[in-house]
Amino acid sequence: MSFSLQSLIRKNIAALKPYSSARDEFSGEASVFLDANENSLGSPTIKWYNRYPDPHQKKLKAAISAVKSVPADQIFLGNGSDECIDILFRTFCEPGVNNVIVCPPTYGMYEVSAAINDVAVKKAPLTPNFQLDTLAIENLVDGNTKIIWLCSPNNPSGNSLNRTDIETILNNFNGIVVIDEAYINFSRQKSFIQELTEYPNLVILQTFSKAWGLAGLRLGMAFAQQPIISIMDKVKPPYNINQLTQEIVTNALQEVGMVNDMIKEIVAMREALAKVFLQIPVVEKVYPSDANFLLVKVKNAQSVYNYLLTKGIVVRDRSNVILCNECLRITIGTEQENTMLVDALAAIE
């Protein structure tokens, strides 16, 4: 058996003629734009946003290409990674027919998006040390399995998945393998981006919401070989990334040094917090993390969660998630916020 992209694409998507926007039908230079039914008199803002944004985000993709060392035609941009996830479902999964595999505990939107798109979900839980059970995944694959979703570093556990396990799946599954690398900037492991040329079935998700500190702008990235990106571009709305986001992120990409400094500071605080937590009586275990958060097992997680709320501190109670019994997921904050958290936890009798 060998990988065949065309056999994976939904038949109606393969035959889809994408919407042709006014900006798609024009190329070259012009000074008078009377083609897109915009308000030619301007906007009620200092800077005018009366024109539609570039539907292909050319300048932004060029800037991302320079930073990520990935050709621009291998980059897809979505309104957060969530839009990238949804478009992958809509591109490859026939509603009511196909299924996907997830490995809980993991990011919940894979399952939510599957439900929205009427796609069955098969679950291969991680092992007790939050690693892939490759045999369980293999046993779940059938003729209707289109996508395997992997999150590395994983949310909510924080650890990176074993690289050899991921490579085993990539080499043996003829469907799409998605590696969600939302937290890769905080990891000791290198991104799978360098492997794009080796795997025609690989899709990598990254985001500007975490290390880049731009969660409010909602910009996610998908990287894959050009044929996959091309079909995703057919499915997306024509102007899915607004002009302001394109401008701000393009400028932010000039500040790689500042972002790297923030990453180093967050990782240093993460390591320091992990050590401090272990000295606090209510804390039972701190799991290793390659992300900007720590999964922490405590005595009576719900009680601790509620107590922290009384102190104005919000964390995430993950006790209801498989393998995360009595666990809180705690994001690394500022130095002051971390101190407030530690003091509050230490005060619990």
WODAWO-V230186 format. One record per residue. N is the residue number from 1. RES is the residue in one letter. NEAR is the number of other C-alpha atoms within 8 Angstrom. D_CENTER is the distance of its C-alpha to the mean C-alpha in Angstrom with 1 decimal. Layout:
BEGIN
N&RES&NEAR&D_CENTER / N&RES&NEAR&D_CENTER
END
This chain:
BEGIN
1&M&3&29.8 / 2&S&4&27.5 / 3&F&8&24.3 / 4&S&7&25.1 / 5&L&8&22.4 / 6&Q&6&25.0 / 7&S&6&25.7 / 8&L&9&22.1 / 9&I&11&21.8 / 10&R&11&23.2 / 11&K&6&26.8 / 12&N&6&26.6 / 13&I&10&23.5 / 14&A&9&25.3 / 15&A&6&28.3 / 16&L&7&26.4 / 17&K&5&27.9 / 18&P&6&25.2 / 19&Y&6&26.3 / 20&S&7&28.1 / 21&S&8&27.8 / 22&A&8&30.6 / 23&R&9&28.7 / 24&D&8&28.2 / 25&E&7&31.9 / 26&F&6&32.9 / 27&S&6&32.7 / 28&G&4&34.6 / 29&E&4&35.8 / 30&A&5&37.3 / 31&S&4&38.3 / 32&V&4&39.0 / 33&F&6&36.2 / 34&L&6&37.7 / 35&D&5&35.5 / 36&A&9&32.6 / 37&N&5&34.5 / 38&E&8&33.0 / 39&N&8&35.1 / 40&S&5&37.1 / 41&L&4&38.6 / 42&G&8&35.4 / 43&S&10&33.3 / 44&P&5&34.3 / 45&T&6&32.4 / 46&I&5&33.5 / 47&K&5&31.2 / 48&W&9&31.3 / 49&Y&9&28.3 / 50&N&9&30.5 / 51&R&7&29.2 / 52&Y&10&26.2 / 53&P&9&23.4 / 54&D&9&23.0 / 55&P&10&21.4 / 56&H&4&20.2 / 57&Q&10&19.1 / 58&K&8&21.3 / 59&K&7&21.9 / 60&L&11&18.3 / 61&K&10&17.3 / 62&A&9&20.3 / 63&A&10&19.3 / 64&I&13&15.8 / 65&S&12&17.8 / 66&A&8&20.2 / 67&V&7&17.7 / 68&K&6&15.6 / 69&S&7&18.7 / 70&V&11&17.3 / 71&P&7&19.6 / 72&A&10&18.7 / 73&D&8&19.3 / 74&Q&11&16.4 / 75&I&14&13.8 / 76&F&12&12.5 / 77&L&10&11.4 / 78&G&15&10.4 / 79&N&12&10.9 / 80&G&12&7.5 / 81&S&14&4.6 / 82&D&10&7.1 / 83&E&10&9.7 / 84&C&16&8.3 / 85&I&11&8.2 / 86&D&9&11.6 / 87&I&11&13.1 / 88&L&10&12.6 / 89&F&11&14.5 / 90&R&10&17.0 / 91&T&12&17.6 / 92&F&10&18.3 / 93&C&14&19.2 / 94&E&9&22.6 / 95&P&8&22.9 / 96&G&7&25.2 / 97&V&9&25.5 / 98&N&12&22.4 / 99&N&13&20.3 / 100&V&14&17.1 / 101&I&15&16.6 / 102&V&15&14.3 / 103&C&12&15.2 / 104&P&10&15.6 / 105&P&13&15.2 / 106&T&11&11.5 / 107&Y&10&8.8 / 108&G&6&11.2 / 109&M&8&9.7 / 110&Y&10&10.3 / 111&E&9&13.8 / 112&V&8&14.2 / 113&S&11&13.2 / 114&A&13&15.5 / 115&A&9&18.2 / 116&I&7&18.1 / 117&N&9&18.6 / 118&D&8&21.2 / 119&V&15&19.7 / 120&A&11&20.9 / 121&V&10&18.7 / 122&K&9&20.1 / 123&K&8&19.3 / 124&A&12&19.8 / 125&P&10&19.6 / 126&L&12&18.8 / 127&T&8&22.1 / 128&P&6&23.4 / 129&N&5&22.0 / 130&F&9&18.5 / 131&Q&9&18.7 / 132&L&11&18.5 / 133&D&10&21.6 / 134&T&8&22.0 / 135&L&6&25.3 / 136&A&8&24.0 / 137&I&10&21.2 / 138&E&7&24.0 / 139&N&6&26.3 / 140&L&9&23.9 / 141&V&9&23.4 / 142&D&5&25.9 / 143&G&4&26.8 / 144&N&8&24.5 / 145&T&12&21.2 / 146&K&12&18.9 / 147&I&11&15.4 / 148&I&12&14.4 / 149&W&13&11.0 / 150&L&11&10.4 / 151&C&12&8.2 / 152&S&14&9.7 / 153&P&17&10.3 / 154&N&13&10.4 / 155&N&10&10.1 / 156&P&10&12.9 / 157&S&12&15.0 / 158&G&15&13.6 / 159&N&13&15.0 / 160&S&11&14.1 / 161&L&13&15.1 / 162&N&8&18.3 / 163&R&6&18.0 / 164&T&6&21.1 / 165&D&10&19.9 / 166&I&9&16.8 / 167&E&8&19.4 / 168&T&8&21.7 / 169&I&10&19.4 / 170&L&12&18.7 / 171&N&6&22.5 / 172&N&6&23.6 / 173&F&8&21.4 / 174&N&10&22.3 / 175&G&11&19.4 / 176&I&11&15.8 / 177&V&14&13.8 / 178&V&12&10.0 / 179&I&12&8.6 / 180&D&12&5.0 / 181&E&13&5.9 / 182&A&11&4.2 / 183&Y&14&8.0 / 184&I&14&9.8 / 185&N&8&12.0 / 186&F&11&13.7 / 187&S&11&14.4 / 188&R&5&17.7 / 189&Q&6&16.3 / 190&K&6&15.8 / 191&S&7&12.9 / 192&F&7&13.6 / 193&I&8&13.7 / 194&Q&6&17.5 / 195&E&7&17.8 / 196&L&13&16.9 / 197&T&7&20.6 / 198&E&5&21.4 / 199&Y&8&19.3 / 200&P&9&19.6 / 201&N&12&17.5 / 202&L&13&14.4 / 203&V&13&11.1 / 204&I&13&8.5 / 205&L&15&5.0 / 206&Q&13&4.9 / 207&T&12&5.5 / 208&F&12&9.0 / 209&S&14&8.7 / 210&K&11&9.4 / 211&A&11&11.8 / 212&W&7&12.9 / 213&G&7&13.8 / 214&L&10&13.2 / 215&A&9&11.4 / 216&G&5&14.5 / 217&L&7&14.1 / 218&R&11&10.9 / 219&L&16&9.8 / 220&G&17&6.7 / 221&M&14&7.7 / 222&A&14&8.5 / 223&F&14&11.3 / 224&A&14&14.0 / 225&Q&12&17.8 / 226&Q&8&19.4 / 227&P&6&20.6 / 228&I&9&17.2 / 229&I&14&16.1 / 230&S&9&19.6 / 231&I&11&19.4 / 232&M&12&16.0 / 233&D&8&17.9 / 234&K&10&20.7 / 235&V&11&18.8 / 236&K&8&17.1 / 237&P&5&19.2 / 238&P&8&21.4 / 239&Y&9&20.5 / 240&N&9&16.9 / 241&I&13&16.3 / 242&N&9&19.1 / 243&Q&10&21.5 / 244&L&6&21.1 / 245&T&10&17.4 / 246&Q&11&18.3 / 247&E&9&21.1 / 248&I&8&19.6 / 249&V&9&16.6 / 250&T&12&19.2 / 251&N&8&21.4 / 252&A&8&18.8 / 253&L&10&18.2 / 254&Q&6&21.8 / 255&E&8&21.2 / 256&V&8&19.5 / 257&G&6&22.3 / 258&M&7&21.7 / 259&V&10&17.9 / 260&N&8&19.0 / 261&D&8&21.7 / 262&M&9&19.4 / 263&I&11&17.2 / 264&K&8&20.6 / 265&E&8&21.8 / 266&I&10&19.0 / 267&V&10&19.2 / 268&A&8&23.0 / 269&M&10&22.9 / 270&R&12&20.6 / 271&E&8&23.2 / 272&A&8&26.1 / 273&L&9&24.8 / 274&A&10&24.4 / 275&K&8&28.1 / 276&V&9&29.3 / 277&F&10&27.7 / 278&L&11&29.7 / 279&Q&7&32.9 / 280&I&9&32.4 / 281&P&8&34.4 / 282&V&10&32.0 / 283&V&13&29.2 / 284&E&10&29.5 / 285&K&8&26.6 / 286&V&12&23.7 / 287&Y&10&21.2 / 288&P&8&20.1 / 289&S&13&16.9 / 290&D&13&14.8 / 291&A&13&12.5 / 292&N&13&13.7 / 293&F&11&15.1 / 294&L&17&17.8 / 295&L&15&18.5 / 296&V&13&22.2 / 297&K&14&24.8 / 298&V&13&27.6 / 299&K&9&30.8 / 300&N&7&30.4 / 301&A&13&26.8 / 302&Q&9&27.5 / 303&S&7&30.6 / 304&V&11&28.8 / 305&Y&13&26.1 / 306&N&8&28.8 / 307&Y&8&30.8 / 308&L&14&28.1 / 309&L&9&27.8 / 310&T&7&31.5 / 311&K&7&30.9 / 312&G&6&28.3 / 313&I&8&25.4 / 314&V&7&22.3 / 315&V&10&20.2 / 316&R&8&18.4 / 317&D&11&20.7 / 318&R&12&19.0 / 319&S&12&22.5 / 320&N&7&22.1 / 321&V&8&19.3 / 322&I&8&20.6 / 323&L&6&21.6 / 324&C&11&20.9 / 325&N&10&24.4 / 326&E&12&25.5 / 327&C&13&22.3 / 328&L&15&20.8 / 329&R&13&17.4 / 330&I&10&18.4 / 331&T&8&16.4 / 332&I&11&18.3 / 333&G&7&20.3 / 334&T&6&23.0 / 335&E&7&26.0 / 336&Q&7&27.9 / 337&E&8&25.4 / 338&N&11&25.1 / 339&T&8&28.9 / 340&M&8&29.2 / 341&L&10&27.0 / 342&V&10&29.0 / 343&D&8&32.3 / 344&A&10&31.4 / 345&L&11&30.4 / 346&A&10&33.5 / 347&A&6&35.7 / 348&I&6&34.9 / 349&E&5&38.0
END
